[in-house]
Amino acid sequence: MNTGGIGKIGEDAAAAYLMKKGYLICERNYRLRVGELDIVAMAEDGCTVFVEVKTRKSFDFGYASEFVNRKKQQKLRRAAELYAGRDIYMRFDIIEVYYELRDDGIFIKEINHIEDAF
């Protein structure tokens, strides 16, 4: 199965979830020379939120958020600085999306939003 398709489904679910919570989606899959920002959003309090989305089928290999290691966090911080500068009100969130395959397609089982994850 094409995991890029699964990743997009997870990111679509995460973006819809954030919009329901009142966030404004500013960018999706924003590419910079140091990496990609999955979602850049604006919270109601004016905070710029950089969201890393991790989509997984199960917990068999740990929680999805555990795959955002120190090296990945450093890349995301650098990308955020290049995107917005250093002197803005910002935070880094992780959204875990868990799904299951069904006969009629992919079903999102759970979305876990970890605010200020790192």
N, C-alpha and C positions, 0 to 999 in steps of 0.2 A: 504494500500500500504506500502511496505517496505521502510521506510525513509532512511535506510542505503544505499539502492540503489540510492535514490535521492541524498544523500550526496556525493556518489562516482561520480555520473554524474556531480555534481557541481564542485567537485575537479578536475575531468578530464578536464572540460571546463576551469577552472582557470589555470591549468598547461599549457594547449595549448595556452591560452591567453598570459601568461607570456613568453613562448618560442617565440611566434611571436614578442614580444617586446624586445627580445634579452637576456632574463634571462636564466641562466643555472639552471636546476632543479637538486638539490643535493640529496634531500630526499623527500619522500612522506609518510605521516602517520607514522612518526618516533615516537616510543613509548619510554617514559622514566617513571621512577617511579612517577613523579609528574604530568604526563599528556602526551598528544600527540601533536606533531607539525604537522599541516596539510601539509604544504609545506615549505621546506627550499630551498632557491634559492640564486644564486649569480647574482647580478646586474653587468652591464658592467663596473661600476666604482669600482668594487671589494667589494662592500658592501654585507654582508650576510643579506638576507632578510627572516624574519620569517613571513609567510603568514597564516592568519586565514581565512578560507573559510566558508561563510555562504550562504546556498542555501535556497531560499524561493519561494513560489508560488505567493505571492502577498505582498502588502504593508499594508494589513489589520491590522496587529498588530505592525506596525512600520517598519522602515528600517532594513534590516538584520544586518547591522553593530551595531545597538543599542543593540543587544544581546551579544555583547562582552563588558560585564560590567567590573567594576574595579577588581572584584575578578578573573574573567577570564583573564584579562590583567596581573595580578600578577602571575597567574599560567603559562602563556605563557612566561613571563620574566624569571621566575625561570627555566623553561624547556630550554629556549634558553641559559641561563648561564651554565646549566649542559651540554648542547650539545656542546657549543663552547667556553665557558669561558667568562670572563668579559671584557677582553681587546682586543676585536675585533671591527671592524667597522660594526655595525649592525643597523637594523631598523625593525619595526613591521608594516606590512601592513594588511589590510583587503580587501578581494575580496568578493563582494556581487554578487551572481548569482541568477537571477530571471528566472523562467521557466513557461511553461504552458503545460498542458496535451492536446494532440491531438489524433485523431483516430489512427494516424500512429506512436504514441510514444510521447516522451518528446522533446519539443522545447525550446532551450535557448533563452529567449527574450532579456535579458540585462545582461551585466557584468560591474560592477562598481568597479574600482580599487582605493582604498584609500591608497595612499602612506604615510608612516610615521604617521599612524593612532593614535598611542599612544606611 
